[in-house]
Amino acid sequence: MIWFLIGIMVYAAIKILPGCLYTVSPDQRAVKTRFGAAERLPMMAESPDIALPIDPSLSEDERKRYQYPQVRVIGPGGPYFKLPWEDVYKVSVATQSVDISWDPSKHQDTIEAVTKDNLTTGVNGQIRYRISENNLYPYLFGVSRPLEHVMGYFVSVLRERIANFVDPKGQSLLSEDDLPRDGETDSASGGNHMGKGSAVELSEGVSINDLRKNLPLLNQYMEEQCRSTTGRYGIELDAALITEIDPPPEVDRALSAINSTRNQVAADISTARADAEQQITMSARAVEIATNNAQAEVAPLQELAGTLSSIKKEGGSECLKAYLRNARVPLYGKAARVVMMEAKKT
């Protein structure tokens, strides 16, 4: 009987003992449960109903909805020992990537979204994520498939953003300074009033073009909106990489034509502005040259007038007449004919 019991103990040790030892690799973290209940950390002494830490990105309402306890996390190393009635859940905390079109329920190469112009476009890209070491409870026990929840939340926020996206820089071909102010008239349009409404009409862009030009802003917005996934699902979004906005082929051809027209209009406006600036510069230069020539012709006359005034002031009228008589002598030598006129006596 003793040997039988010893045999049972040896057999149990051979079968059970290897299963009681486990290791955790450097890129993994582990959580141990006992009879299905995870080992939890002590709660706050001031508020025993709330455990630490709380994700600061959650709103007050979300904090009440997602009050998950903190579990004891087992770091890399080993071998560790567990009892037969204990289970160990291992998760990888390395950064991973997944296509935004990933959906385990169906196969798709892209996701569709509707723009503010009511155009259906395809969106492709990736998101980088990692499992939060400080929020393993919602990932392991909060929801059954947390990555699917995160992808569904991400796609919903992305579609809403695309449907309401407006280019913050605008698409204006002319700046506000180039347009007449309220109450002013445009001479080129026959005196019609042009105000800020014209700038709004010119700045109305095509939504798909706006999205393509502002992909970094779109990615930044998605990262900010998805920060709460850490507290909700235990998955921390590292980066959103939306790389393609592809409309249907017929829409893409129409957009190419619109872009070509807009580029041509912008080029014509730039050329016209350059020509106008050149004409203004040339006119200003011509006025400056004419002004200098006039001043050059007037300067000797002004100097002569000053000299004559000085002679009359110092020597009187007789001295001035003598100066004028002497000044005429060289002119007589150059003249071909001299006409003498006698003043009539009254």
Secondary structure, DSSP 8 states (H G I E B T S, - for coil): -HHHHHHHHHHHHHHHGGGGEEEE-TTEEEEEEETTEE-B----SS-TTS-S---TTS-HHHHHH-----B--B-SEEEEE--TTEEEEEEE-S-EEEETT--TTS--SSEEEE-TTS-EEEEEEEEEEEE-GGGHHIIIII-S-HHHHHHHHHHHHHHHHHHT---TT---SS-GGGS--TT-EEGGGTSEE--HHHHHHHT---HHHHHHHTHHHHHHHHHHHTTTHHHHHSEEEEEEEEEEEE--HHHHHHHHHHHHHHHHHHHHHHHHHHHHHHHHHHHHHHHHHHHHHHHHHHHHHHHHHHHHHHHHHHHHHHHHHHHHHHHHHHHHHH-S----------
